[in-house]
Amino acid sequence: MNTGEGGAGDAGDGVARRVAQELIDGRYAAIAARFDATMAAMLSADKLAASWEPAAGACGKIQRMGPSRFETAGGRPVVVVPLVFEHASLDLRVAVNADGQVTGLFVAPATSQEVWRPPAYAAAGAVEVAVTVGPLALPGWLVSPPGPGPFPCAVLVHGSGASDADETMGPNKPFRDLALGLAARGVATLRYDKRTHAHPELFTVDSRYSVQEETVDDAVAAVRSAAASPGVDPQRVWVLGHSWGGTLAPRIAAAAAPNVAGVVILAGATRPLQDLLVDQMRYLHGPDAPTVVATEAFAQVVRDPGLAAGQTVEVLGAKLPGSYFLDLRAYDPARTAAGLQIPILVLHGERDYQVRRADYDGWQRALAGQPRAQLALYPALNHLFQEGAGRSAPSEYARPDQHVAVEVIEDIAAFIKAQAAERGAAHSPG
């Protein structure tokens, strides 16, 4: 195959696949020897090893190298080599010039070629309208049930990472599932591209950002956008957070008060981020794996009382500013949730290895005795609230035709609508 552009034809494919094999074999000096002058100035063999090994280690043992494909990035051709590991897959993107030199090298979670299909419970006649969210005008979508409304509306807040509005993960789009499923049950939703997805250039180690810039500010802006949208009842806007978004949902609700009617927490954590990551690596690789040792070292750095805002903290191949973790030290999700005077629904899948039962128990302790709080466990569901059996693994997230379980959709809609009915009864005359 030849694209006729630069070196990304047969020769470029050959170079890219050799680079992939050299990465697998740990031959970093051989890869660095292929770099052009610009790449050589930016990335040494040692730096390549330091970024690659934690990322690959988190995925388990290499299984195979998939067939190459060709894409265009920034106007230049790129060879994409899929690498299939035991627990996940990565896409190695390699730009090669006409002289056979590597001019770009990037590793990211694999992009599935599967096509997402709407779930059977999707709303017929739901209305989807493009909106913008926040000062950076993040692309967003308001999905409303059929009819004039006004409807309650849930603002969907993403998990960790640079997520799009659908919270796409391989062939899965859990936020699109939620939007269509809730619309079929009388609840509107507003979802939007996360700032780290739309503007990754803003998130450098030197920028000293925190979850305030990463997530909270835009979620608060989305609450205001939802309340001002036609067909939405401004008194019934909810924050619905998944994973990291669920962890931050109480903080978002507190920041957006009094404009938030309630909170839904899907697989939110109550324990510190560093504890979650160490648990995840132990689950995937066993207690003594090099990746676990490296993650435990990261946890010690984060716990260090001397951590500085401008310090660079490395974890699983990523670099974050110390300011990110200093901000989190002051935030207790469970305590914040307990202080909210609004309804709270906490849902958790018992097969979830990313956010564990200990986190659900943390919510349960904090919200015990609160009449407006409700919690539920789903024995067969994983972190994406999809059904499965046995030990959960990252490979589940690559299965096509999987959707958020309908019982989760129904439980969320029922809780939101019950609270609305209760409020209406409380304000009725007589």
PAMI-30665 format. One record per residue: x, y, z of N, C-alpha, C in turn; residue in one letter. Coordinates in steps of 0.1 Angstrom, whole numbers, padded with zeros to 4 digits, always signed. Example, Ala and Ser with C-alpha at 12.3 -4.5 7.8 and 13.67 -1.06 7.14 Angstrom:
<recs>
+0132-0057+0078+0123-0045+0078+0132-0033+0078A/+0128-0022+0071+0137-0011+0071+0129+0000+0079S/
</recs>
This chain:
<recs>
+0009-0012+0000+0000+0000+0000+0009+0012+0000M/+0005+0022-0008+0013+0035-0009+0004+0046-0010N/+0006+0056-0001-0003+0068-0001+0002+0078-0011T/+0014+0077-0016+0020+0087-0025+0024+0100-0018G/+0024+0100-0004+0028+0111+0004+0040+0108+0012E/+0051+0116+0011+0062+0114+0020+0067+0100+0021G/+0070+0095+0033+0075+0081+0034+0064+0072+0040G/+0052+0076+0040+0042+0067+0047+0035+0058+0037A/+0044+0052+0028+0039+0041+0019+0045+0028+0024G/+0049+0020+0015+0054+0007+0019+0067+0009+0027D/+0076+0018+0023+0088+0020+0031+0085+0025+0044A/+0076+0035+0045+0072+0040+0058+0066+0030+0067G/+0058+0021+0061+0052+0010+0069+0063+0001+0075D/+0073-0002+0067+0084-0011+0071+0091-0004+0083G/+0094+0009+0082+0101+0015+0093+0092+0015+0105V/+0080+0019+0104+0071+0019+0115+0070+0006+0122A/+0069-0005+0115+0068-0018+0121+0081-0022+0128R/+0092-0018+0122+0105-0021+0129+0106-0013+0142R/+0101-0001+0141+0101+0007+0154+0092+0000+0164V/+0081-0005+0160+0072-0012+0169+0079-0024+0176A/+0085-0032+0167+0092-0043+0173+0104-0040+0182Q/+0111-0029+0179+0122-0024+0187+0116-0019+0201E/+0105-0013+0201+0098-0009+0213+0095-0021+0222L/+0089-0031+0215+0086-0043+0223+0098-0050+0228I/+0109-0050+0221+0121-0056+0225+0130-0047+0235D/+0125-0035+0237+0133-0026+0245+0146-0021+0239G/+0147-0020+0226+0159-0015+0219+0157+0000+0216R/+0158+0008+0226+0155+0022+0225+0165+0029+0217Y/+0178+0026+0219+0188+0032+0211+0187+0030+0196A/+0182+0019+0192+0180+0016+0178+0169+0025+0172A/+0159+0027+0180+0148+0036+0176+0153+0051+0175I/+0161+0055+0185+0166+0069+0186+0175+0071+0174A/+0182+0061+0169+0191+0062+0158+0183+0065+0145A/+0170+0063+0145+0162+0065+0133+0156+0079+0133R/+0157+0087+0144+0151+0100+0145+0158+0110+0135F/+0150+0120+0130+0156+0131+0123+0161+0141+0134D/+0168+0151+0130+0174+0160+0139+0165+0166+0149A/+0153+0170+0145+0143+0176+0154+0138+0166+0165T/+0135+0154+0161+0131+0143+0170+0143+0140+0180M/+0155+0139+0174+0166+0136+0183+0169+0146+0194A/+0166+0159+0190+0167+0170+0200+0157+0169+0211A/+0145+0163+0208+0134+0163+0217+0134+0150+0226M/+0138+0139+0220+0135+0126+0226+0148+0117+0226L/+0154+0115+0237+0165+0106+0238+0160+0092+0240S/+0170+0082+0239+0166+0068+0241+0161+0066+0256A/+0168+0073+0265+0164+0072+0279+0150+0077+0282D/+0147+0089+0276+0134+0095+0278+0123+0086+0271K/+0126+0080+0260+0117+0071+0253+0114+0059+0262L/+0124+0053+0268+0122+0042+0277+0113+0046+0289A/+0116+0058+0295+0109+0062+0307+0094+0064+0304A/+0091+0068+0292+0076+0071+0288+0070+0058+0284S/+0077+0050+0277+0071+0038+0271+0068+0027+0281W/+0078+0024+0289+0077+0012+0298+0066+0012+0308E/+0063+0023+0314+0051+0023+0323+0038+0022+0315P/+0037+0028+0304+0024+0027+0296+0022+0012+0291A/+0033+0006+0286+0032-0008+0281+0030-0017+0293A/+0037-0014+0304+0036-0023+0316+0022-0024+0321G/+0014-0013+0320+0001-0012+0325-0009-0021+0317A/-0004-0025+0305-0013-0032+0295-0011-0047+0296C/+0000-0052+0304+0002-0066+0305+0012-0071+0294G/+0012-0084+0291+0021-0090+0282+0016-0087+0267K/+0026-0084+0259+0023-0082+0244+0018-0095+0238I/+0007-0094+0231+0001-0105+0224+0004-0106+0209Q/+0003-0095+0202+0005-0094+0188+0006-0080+0183R/+0011-0079+0171+0011-0066+0164+0001-0067+0153M/-0008-0058+0152-0019-0058+0142-0015-0052+0129G/-0024-0054+0119-0021-0048+0106-0020-0033+0106P/-0011-0027+0099-0009-0013+0098-0021-0006+0091S/-0023+0007+0094-0032+0015+0086-0026+0029+0085R/-0031+0037+0076-0025+0050+0073-0035+0061+0076F/-0031+0071+0083-0039+0083+0086-0031+0095+0083E/-0038+0106+0085-0032+0119+0083-0033+0127+0096T/-0022+0133+0101-0022+0141+0113-0014+0154+0110A/-0021+0165+0112-0014+0178+0109-0010+0180+0095G/-0017+0173+0086-0014+0174+0071-0003+0165+0067G/+0003+0156+0076+0013+0147+0071+0009+0133+0074R/+0013+0124+0065+0009+0110+0066+0016+0103+0079P/+0008+0094+0085+0012+0087+0097+0009+0072+0095V/+0018+0064+0099+0015+0049+0100+0011+0046+0114V/-0001+0039+0115-0006+0035+0128-0004+0020+0129V/+0004+0015+0139+0006+0001+0142-0001-0003+0154V/-0012-0011+0154-0019-0015+0166-0010-0025+0174P/-0009-0024+0187-0002-0033+0195-0012-0039+0205L/-0014-0052+0204-0024-0058+0213-0017-0065+0225V/-0021-0060+0237-0015-0066+0249-0025-0074+0256F/-0021-0080+0267-0030-0089+0275-0042-0082+0280E/-0041-0069+0285-0052-0063+0292-0057-0051+0284H/-0050-0046+0274-0055-0035+0266-0047-0034+0253A/-0051-0025+0244-0044-0023+0232-0039-0008+0230S/-0028-0006+0223-0022+0007+0221-0021+0009+0206L/-0022+0021+0201-0019+0025+0188-0005+0032+0188D/+0004+0027+0180+0017+0034+0178+0016+0041+0165L/+0017+0055+0166+0017+0063+0154+0031+0068+0151R/+0035+0065+0139+0049+0068+0135+0048+0076+0122V/+0054+0088+0122+0056+0096+0110+0070+0094+0104A/+0071+0091+0091+0084+0088+0085+0085+0096+0073V/+0097+0103+0071+0099+0111+0060+0104+0103+0048N/+0107+0110+0037+0111+0103+0025+0124+0096+0026A/+0132+0101+0035+0146+0095+0038+0145+0083+0047D/+0133+0079+0052+0132+0068+0061+0134+0072+0076G/+0135+0085+0079+0137+0089+0092+0124+0091+0100Q/+0124+0088+0113+0112+0090+0121+0111+0105+0125V/+0100+0111+0121+0098+0125+0124+0088+0128+0134T/+0081+0117+0138+0071+0118+0149+0068+0104+0155G/+0066+0104+0168+0063+0091+0174+0053+0093+0186L/+0042+0087+0186+0032+0089+0196+0025+0076+0199F/+0022+0074+0212+0015+0062+0216+0002+0066+0223V/-0009+0060+0220-0022+0063+0226-0031+0050+0227A/-0041+0051+0235-0050+0039+0236-0056+0036+0222P/-0058+0024+0218-0062+0020+0205-0075+0026+0201A/-0076+0030+0189-0089+0035+0183-0096+0024+0177T/-0107+0020+0182-0115+0009+0177-0120+0012+0163S/-0120+0002+0154-0126+0004+0141-0141-0001+0141Q/-0146-0005+0153-0160-0009+0154-0169+0003+0154E/-0180+0002+0149-0190+0013+0148-0200+0012+0159V/-0201+0022+0167-0211+0022+0178-0225+0022+0172W/-0234+0014+0178-0248+0014+0174-0257+0018+0186R/-0268+0024+0184-0276+0028+0195-0282+0016+0202P/-0283+0018+0216-0289+0007+0223-0304+0005+0220P/-0309-0007+0224-0323-0010+0221-0332+0000+0229A/-0327+0005+0240-0336+0014+0249-0335+0028+0244Y/-0329+0031+0233-0327+0045+0229-0341+0052+0226A/-0342+0065+0229-0355+0072+0227-0358+0074+0212A/-0370+0071+0208-0375+0074+0195-0380+0088+0195A/-0375+0097+0187-0379+0111+0186-0372+0120+0195G/-0361+0115+0202-0353+0124+0210-0347+0135+0202A/-0346+0147+0208-0341+0159+0200-0327+0162+0205V/-0317+0163+0196-0304+0166+0200-0300+0179+0194E/-0295+0188+0202-0292+0202+0197-0277+0205+0202V/-0270+0211+0192-0256+0214+0195-0256+0227+0204A/-0247+0227+0214-0246+0238+0223-0231+0241+0226V/-0228+0251+0232-0214+0254+0237-0214+0256+0252T/-0203+0252+0258-0202+0252+0272-0189+0260+0277V/-0191+0269+0286-0180+0276+0292-0173+0286+0284G/-0163+0293+0290-0156+0304+0283-0148+0299+0271P/-0144+0286+0270-0137+0281+0259-0146+0276+0248L/-0159+0277+0250-0169+0273+0240-0167+0258+0236A/-0167+0250+0246-0165+0235+0244-0178+0230+0236L/-0175+0222+0226-0187+0216+0219-0195+0207+0228P/-0208+0209+0228-0217+0201+0236-0230+0198+0229G/-0238+0189+0235-0250+0184+0229-0261+0183+0240W/-0272+0189+0238-0284+0188+0247-0294+0178+0240L/-0296+0167+0247-0306+0157+0242-0318+0158+0251V/-0330+0160+0244-0343+0162+0251-0352+0151+0247S/-0361+0147+0257-0372+0137+0253-0381+0144+0243P/-0389+0136+0236-0399+0141+0227-0409+0149+0235P/-0415+0160+0230-0425+0167+0237-0420+0181+0241G/-0428+0189+0246-0425+0203+0249-0417+0205+0262P/-0418+0196+0272-0411+0198+0285-0420+0208+0293G/-0414+0214+0303-0399+0213+0306-0395+0200+0313P/-0383+0196+0311-0378+0183+0316-0367+0185+0326F/-0365+0176+0336-0353+0176+0344-0341+0173+0334P/-0329+0178+0338-0318+0176+0329-0306+0172+0338C/-0298+0162+0333-0286+0157+0339-0274+0162+0331A/-0265+0169+0338-0252+0173+0331-0242+0161+0334V/-0237+0156+0323-0228+0144+0323-0213+0148+0324L/-0207+0144+0335-0193+0148+0338-0184+0136+0336V/-0174+0137+0328-0165+0126+0324-0156+0120+0335H/-0151+0108+0331-0140+0102+0339-0127+0109+0336G/-0116+0102+0341-0103+0108+0339-0098+0107+0324S/-0088+0115+0320-0083+0115+0307-0090+0125+0298G/-0085+0125+0286-0090+0135+0276-0102+0129+0269A/-0114+0131+0274-0126+0124+0270-0134+0133+0261S/-0140+0127+0251-0150+0135+0243-0164+0135+0249D/-0173+0141+0243-0187+0142+0249-0193+0129+0252A/-0190+0119+0244-0196+0106+0245-0189+0097+0255D/-0178+0102+0260-0169+0094+0269-0165+0081+0262E/-0161+0083+0249-0157+0072+0240-0146+0064+0246T/-0147+0051+0246-0137+0041+0250-0137+0029+0241M/-0129+0029+0231-0130+0018+0221-0143+0020+0214G/-0151+0009+0212-0164+0010+0206-0175+0014+0215P/-0171+0017+0227-0182+0021+0237-0183+0036+0238N/-0196+0040+0240-0199+0054+0242-0209+0055+0253K/-0205+0054+0266-0214+0053+0277-0223+0066+0279P/-0217+0077+0276-0225+0089+0278-0236+0091+0267F/-0233+0086+0255-0243+0086+0245-0254+0076+0249R/-0250+0064+0254-0260+0055+0259-0269+0062+0270D/-0263+0069+0279-0271+0075+0290-0280+0086+0284L/-0275+0094+0275-0283+0104+0269-0296+0099+0262A/-0294+0089+0254-0305+0083+0247-0315+0075+0256L/-0309+0068+0265-0317+0060+0274-0325+0069+0284G/-0319+0079+0289-0326+0088+0298-0337+0096+0291L/-0334+0100+0278-0344+0107+0270-0356+0099+0268A/-0355+0086+0267-0366+0077+0265-0374+0076+0278A/-0369+0081+0289-0376+0080+0302-0378+0094+0308R/-0379+0104+0299-0383+0117+0304-0373+0126+0310G/-0360+0123+0308-0349+0131+0314-0340+0136+0303V/-0338+0149+0302-0328+0155+0293-0314+0153+0298A/-0304+0155+0289-0290+0155+0293-0282+0165+0285T/-0272+0170+0291-0262+0179+0285-0248+0172+0286L/-0242+0170+0275-0228+0164+0276-0219+0173+0267R/-0206+0172+0269-0197+0181+0262-0183+0176+0262Y/-0175+0180+0252-0161+0176+0251-0154+0181+0264D/-0146+0173+0270-0138+0177+0281-0127+0187+0277K/-0123+0196+0285-0114+0206+0282-0100+0200+0277R/-0096+0189+0284-0084+0182+0280-0084+0176+0266T/-0097+0173+0262-0098+0168+0248-0099+0179+0238H/-0106+0190+0241-0107+0201+0231-0095+0210+0231A/-0088+0211+0242-0077+0220+0243-0065+0214+0251H/-0059+0203+0246-0048+0197+0253-0036+0206+0255P/-0035+0216+0246-0023+0224+0247-0023+0233+0260E/-0034+0234+0267-0035+0242+0279-0030+0234+0291L/-0028+0221+0289-0024+0213+0301-0010+0208+0300F/-0001+0217+0303+0013+0214+0304+0017+0213+0318T/+0029+0207+0321+0034+0206+0335+0036+0220+0340V/+0040+0229+0332+0044+0242+0336+0031+0251+0340D/+0020+0247+0335+0008+0255+0337+0002+0254+0351S/+0007+0244+0359+0002+0242+0373-0013+0242+0375R/-0019+0234+0366-0033+0233+0367-0038+0223+0378Y/-0051+0223+0380-0057+0213+0390-0070+0208+0384S/-0077+0201+0392-0090+0196+0387-0100+0207+0385V/-0097+0219+0391-0106+0230+0389-0106+0234+0374Q/-0095+0235+0368-0094+0239+0354-0097+0226+0345E/-0093+0215+0350-0095+0202+0342-0110+0199+0341E/-0117+0200+0352-0131+0195+0352-0141+0204+0358T/-0139+0210+0370-0149+0216+0378-0155+0228+0371V/-0146+0237+0366-0151+0250+0360-0161+0248+0349D/-0157+0238+0340-0166+0236+0328-0179+0229+0332D/-0178+0220+0342-0190+0213+0347-0200+0224+0353A/-0195+0233+0361-0203+0244+0366-0209+0252+0355V/-0201+0255+0345-0207+0263+0333-0217+0255+0326A/-0215+0241+0325-0225+0233+0319-0239+0233+0326A/-0238+0233+0339-0250+0234+0347-0258+0247+0344V/-0251+0258+0343-0257+0270+0339-0263+0270+0325R/-0255+0264+0316-0260+0263+0302-0273+0254+0301S/-0273+0243+0309-0285+0235+0309-0297+0242+0315A/-0295+0250+0325-0306+0257+0332-0312+0267+0322A/-0304+0273+0313-0308+0283+0304-0314+0278+0291A/-0314+0264+0289-0317+0258+0277-0333+0257+0275S/-0338+0259+0264-0353+0257+0261-0356+0243+0264P/-0368+0241+0271-0373+0228+0273-0367+0221+0286G/-0358+0228+0293-0352+0223+0305-0358+0231+0317V/-0362+0224+0328-0367+0230+0340-0354+0235+0348D/-0352+0248+0349-0340+0253+0356-0339+0249+0370P/-0350+0245+0376-0350+0241+0390-0347+0226+0392Q/-0345+0219+0380-0343+0204+0381-0331+0200+0373R/-0320+0207+0375-0307+0204+0368-0298+0196+0378V/-0294+0184+0373-0286+0175+0381-0272+0174+0376W/-0263+0170+0385-0249+0167+0381-0248+0151+0381V/-0244+0145+0370-0242+0131+0369-0228+0128+0365L/-0220+0123+0374-0206+0121+0372-0202+0106+0371G/-0194+0103+0362-0189+0089+0361-0174+0088+0364H/-0170+0079+0372-0156+0076+0376-0150+0089+0382S/-0140+0095+0376-0134+0107+0382-0144+0118+0382W/-0153+0118+0373-0164+0128+0373-0174+0126+0385G/-0176+0113+0389-0184+0110+0400-0177+0114+0413G/-0163+0112+0413-0156+0116+0425-0157+0131+0427T/-0157+0139+0416-0157+0153+0417-0172+0159+0418L/-0182+0150+0415-0195+0155+0415-0200+0163+0427A/-0197+0159+0439-0201+0167+0451-0194+0181+0451P/-0182+0181+0447-0175+0194+0446-0181+0203+0435R/-0185+0197+0424-0191+0205+0414-0205+0210+0418I/-0212+0202+0425-0226+0206+0430-0224+0217+0440A/-0214+0216+0449-0212+0227+0459-0209+0240+0452A/-0200+0239+0442-0196+0251+0435-0208+0257+0427A/-0217+0249+0422-0228+0254+0413-0240+0257+0421A/-0240+0255+0435-0252+0258+0443-0255+0272+0442A/-0268+0275+0442-0280+0267+0445-0287+0261+0432P/-0279+0261+0421-0285+0257+0408-0286+0242+0405N/-0281+0234+0415-0281+0219+0413-0292+0213+0422V/-0301+0205+0415-0312+0199+0422-0308+0186+0429A/-0297+0179+0424-0293+0166+0430-0280+0161+0422G/-0275+0150+0428-0262+0145+0423-0264+0130+0420V/-0259+0125+0409-0258+0110+0406-0243+0107+0405V/-0239+0097+0413-0225+0093+0413-0224+0079+0408I/-0217+0077+0396-0215+0064+0390-0201+0060+0391L/-0198+0050+0399-0184+0045+0401-0175+0056+0405A/-0179+0065+0414-0170+0075+0420-0162+0070+0431G/-0150+0076+0433-0141+0071+0443-0142+0080+0456A/-0140+0074+0467-0139+0082+0480-0124+0082+0485T/-0116+0073+0479-0102+0072+0484-0093+0081+0475R/-0081+0084+0479-0072+0093+0471-0068+0086+0458P/-0065+0095+0448-0062+0090+0435-0050+0080+0435L/-0040+0083+0443-0028+0075+0443-0031+0061+0448Q/-0041+0060+0458-0044+0047+0463-0052+0039+0452D/-0060+0046+0444-0067+0039+0434-0058+0033+0423L/-0048+0041+0419-0039+0036+0409-0030+0025+0414L/-0026+0025+0426-0018+0014+0431-0026+0001+0432V/-0039+0002+0436-0048-0009+0436-0050-0015+0422D/-0052-0006+0412-0054-0010+0399-0042-0018+0393Q/-0030-0013+0396-0018-0020+0391-0016-0033+0398M/-0019-0034+0411-0018-0047+0418-0028-0057+0412R/-0040-0052+0409-0051-0061+0404-0046-0067+0390Y/-0041-0058+0382-0037-0062+0368-0024-0070+0367L/-0014-0067+0376-0001-0073+0374+0004-0081+0386H/-0003-0081+0397+0003-0088+0409+0010-0078+0417G/+0013-0082+0430+0018-0072+0440+0033-0068+0437P/+0041-0076+0430+0055-0072+0429+0060-0068+0415D/+0050-0066+0406+0054-0062+0393+0061-0049+0392A/+0070-0047+0382+0077-0034+0381+0067-0022+0380P/+0056-0024+0374+0047-0013+0372+0041-0009+0386T/+0038-0019+0394+0033-0017+0408+0043-0009+0416V/+0056-0013+0415+0067-0007+0423+0068+0008+0418V/+0067+0010+0405+0068+0024+0400+0056+0033+0405A/+0044+0026+0405+0032+0034+0410+0032+0036+0425T/+0038+0027+0432+0039+0030+0447+0049+0041+0449E/+0060+0042+0441+0069+0053+0442+0062+0066+0439A/+0054+0066+0429+0046+0078+0426+0037+0082+0438F/+0031+0072+0444+0022+0075+0456+0030+0082+0467A/+0042+0077+0469+0050+0083+0480+0054+0098+0476Q/+0056+0101+0464+0059+0114+0460+0047+0123+0463V/+0035+0118+0459+0023+0126+0461+0020+0128+0476V/+0023+0119+0484+0021+0120+0499+0031+0128+0506R/+0042+0131+0500+0053+0138+0506+0048+0152+0510D/+0050+0156+0523+0046+0169+0528+0053+0180+0520P/+0065+0177+0515+0073+0187+0508+0069+0189+0493G/+0059+0182+0488+0055+0183+0474+0052+0198+0471L/+0058+0203+0460+0056+0217+0456+0047+0218+0443A/+0040+0229+0442+0031+0231+0431+0038+0230+0417A/+0050+0235+0417+0057+0235+0404+0065+0222+0401G/+0064+0213+0410+0071+0200+0409+0065+0191+0398Q/+0073+0184+0390+0068+0175+0380+0066+0161+0386T/+0054+0155+0385+0051+0142+0391+0048+0133+0379V/+0055+0122+0378+0053+0112+0368+0046+0100+0372E/+0036+0096+0364+0028+0084+0368+0024+0077+0355V/+0027+0064+0353+0023+0056+0342+0026+0063+0329L/+0037+0070+0328+0041+0076+0315+0036+0090+0314G/+0027+0095+0323+0022+0109+0322+0029+0118+0332A/+0030+0131+0328+0036+0140+0337+0026+0151+0341K/+0024+0152+0354+0014+0162+0360+0021+0171+0369L/+0016+0183+0371+0022+0193+0380+0018+0189+0395P/+0027+0192+0404+0024+0190+0418+0011+0197+0423G/+0008+0208+0416-0004+0216+0419-0017+0207+0418S/-0017+0198+0409-0028+0189+0407-0031+0181+0420Y/-0021+0176+0426-0023+0167+0438-0024+0175+0451F/-0018+0187+0451-0020+0196+0463-0034+0200+0464L/-0040+0203+0452-0055+0207+0452-0063+0195+0458D/-0060+0183+0453-0068+0171+0458-0067+0169+0472L/-0056+0172+0478-0054+0170+0493-0065+0177+0501R/-0070+0188+0496-0080+0196+0503-0094+0191+0501A/-0096+0181+0492-0109+0177+0488-0112+0163+0493Y/-0123+0162+0501-0128+0149+0506-0141+0146+0500D/-0142+0137+0490-0155+0136+0482-0166+0132+0492P/-0164+0122+0500-0175+0117+0509-0180+0128+0519A/-0170+0135+0525-0174+0145+0534-0182+0156+0527R/-0177+0160+0515-0184+0170+0508-0198+0166+0504T/-0200+0153+0500-0213+0148+0497-0222+0148+0509A/-0217+0145+0520-0225+0145+0533-0230+0159+0536A/-0223+0169+0532-0227+0182+0536-0236+0189+0526G/-0239+0182+0515-0249+0187+0505-0263+0185+0510L/-0272+0195+0508-0286+0193+0513-0295+0190+0501Q/-0290+0181+0492-0298+0178+0480-0298+0162+0479I/-0307+0157+0471-0307+0142+0469-0294+0137+0462P/-0290+0125+0466-0278+0119+0461-0280+0105+0458I/-0277+0100+0446-0278+0086+0442-0264+0081+0438L/-0260+0070+0445-0247+0064+0443-0249+0050+0437V/-0243+0048+0425-0244+0035+0419-0230+0029+0416L/-0229+0016+0418-0216+0010+0417-0217-0005+0412H/-0208-0008+0402-0208-0022+0397-0198-0030+0405G/-0202-0042+0410-0193-0050+0419-0182-0056+0411E/-0182-0056+0398-0171-0062+0390-0161-0051+0386R/-0163-0039+0391-0154-0027+0388-0141-0029+0395D/-0130-0030+0387-0116-0031+0393-0109-0018+0394Y/-0115-0007+0387-0109+0006+0387-0113+0014+0399Q/-0125+0013+0403-0130+0019+0415-0136+0008+0423V/-0131+0005+0435-0134-0007+0442-0146-0006+0452R/-0149-0017+0457-0160-0018+0467-0157-0009+0479R/-0144-0007+0483-0140+0001+0494-0145+0016+0492A/-0145+0020+0479-0150+0034+0476-0165+0035+0478D/-0172+0025+0474-0187+0025+0476-0190+0025+0491Y/-0182+0017+0498-0184+0017+0513-0181+0030+0519D/-0172+0038+0513-0169+0051+0518-0181+0061+0516G/-0188+0060+0505-0200+0067+0503-0211+0063+0513W/-0212+0050+0515-0222+0045+0523-0221+0050+0538Q/-0209+0050+0543-0206+0055+0556-0209+0070+0557R/-0205+0077+0547-0207+0092+0548-0222+0096+0547A/-0230+0088+0539-0244+0091+0537-0254+0084+0545L/-0248+0076+0555-0257+0068+0563-0267+0077+0571A/-0279+0073+0571-0289+0081+0578-0295+0093+0571G/-0289+0095+0559-0294+0107+0551-0307+0102+0543Q/-0318+0108+0546-0331+0103+0539-0331+0106+0524P/-0323+0115+0520-0324+0119+0506-0313+0112+0497R/-0306+0103+0504-0295+0095+0497-0299+0081+0494A/-0296+0076+0483-0299+0062+0479-0287+0056+0472Q/-0283+0044+0476-0272+0037+0470-0276+0023+0465L/-0269+0019+0455-0272+0006+0449-0260-0001+0443A/-0259-0014+0445-0248-0022+0439-0254-0031+0428L/-0246-0033+0417-0250-0042+0406-0239-0053+0405Y/-0243-0065+0409-0233-0076+0410-0226-0079+0396P/-0233-0078+0385-0227-0082+0372-0221-0071+0364A/-0221-0059+0369-0216-0048+0361-0202-0044+0364L/-0195-0039+0353-0181-0034+0354-0180-0019+0356N/-0169-0013+0353-0167+0001+0355-0175+0010+0346H/-0178+0004+0334-0187+0011+0324-0201+0008+0326L/-0204+0000+0337-0218-0004+0339-0224-0013+0328F/-0215-0021+0323-0219-0031+0313-0218-0045+0320Q/-0227-0054+0315-0228-0067+0321-0216-0076+0317E/-0213-0085+0326-0202-0095+0323-0202-0105+0334G/-0193-0114+0333-0191-0125+0343-0177-0127+0346A/-0174-0132+0358-0160-0135+0362-0152-0123+0364G/-0139-0124+0364-0130-0114+0367-0130-0103+0356R/-0132-0091+0360-0132-0080+0350-0118-0077+0345S/-0116-0072+0332-0103-0069+0327-0105-0058+0317A/-0094-0050+0313-0096-0040+0303-0101-0044+0290P/-0098-0057+0287-0103-0062+0274-0118-0061+0272S/-0126-0061+0283-0140-0059+0282-0144-0046+0275E/-0136-0036+0277-0139-0023+0271-0138-0022+0256Y/-0132-0033+0250-0130-0033+0236-0141-0041+0229A/-0150-0047+0236-0161-0055+0230-0171-0046+0223R/-0175-0049+0211-0185-0041+0204-0199-0045+0209P/-0208-0036+0206-0223-0039+0209-0225-0040+0224D/-0217-0034+0233-0220-0033+0247-0225-0020+0251Q/-0234-0019+0260-0241-0007+0264-0242-0006+0279H/-0244+0006+0284-0248+0008+0298-0260+0000+0301V/-0260-0008+0311-0272-0017+0314-0285-0009+0316A/-0295-0014+0311-0308-0007+0311-0313-0005+0325V/-0310-0014+0334-0314-0012+0348-0308+0001+0354E/-0296+0004+0350-0289+0016+0355-0297+0028+0350V/-0300+0028+0337-0307+0039+0331-0321+0041+0338I/-0327+0030+0340-0341+0031+0347-0340+0036+0361E/-0329+0031+0368-0328+0036+0382-0325+0051+0383D/-0317+0055+0374-0313+0070+0374-0326+0078+0371I/-0333+0074+0361-0345+0082+0357-0355+0082+0368A/-0357+0070+0374-0367+0069+0384-0364+0078+0396A/-0351+0078+0400-0347+0086+0412-0349+0101+0409F/-0345+0105+0397-0346+0120+0394-0360+0124+0393I/-0369+0116+0387-0383+0119+0385-0390+0118+0399K/-0386+0109+0407-0392+0108+0421-0390+0120+0429A/-0377+0125+0428-0374+0137+0436-0382+0149+0430Q/-0383+0150+0417-0391+0160+0411-0406+0160+0416A/-0411+0148+0416-0425+0146+0421-0426+0150+0436A/-0416+0146+0444-0417+0150+0458-0416+0165+0460E/-0407+0171+0452-0406+0186+0453-0420+0193+0449R/-0426+0187+0438-0439+0193+0434-0449+0191+0444G/-0449+0180+0451-0459+0178+0462-0457+0187+0474A/-0444+0190+0477-0441+0198+0488-0445+0213+0485A/-0446+0217+0472-0449+0230+0469-0464+0232+0465H/-0472+0221+0465-0486+0222+0461-0494+0229+0472S/-0505+0236+0468-0513+0243+0478-0520+0233+0487P/-0523+0237+0499-0532+0229+0508-0524+0220+0517G/
</recs>
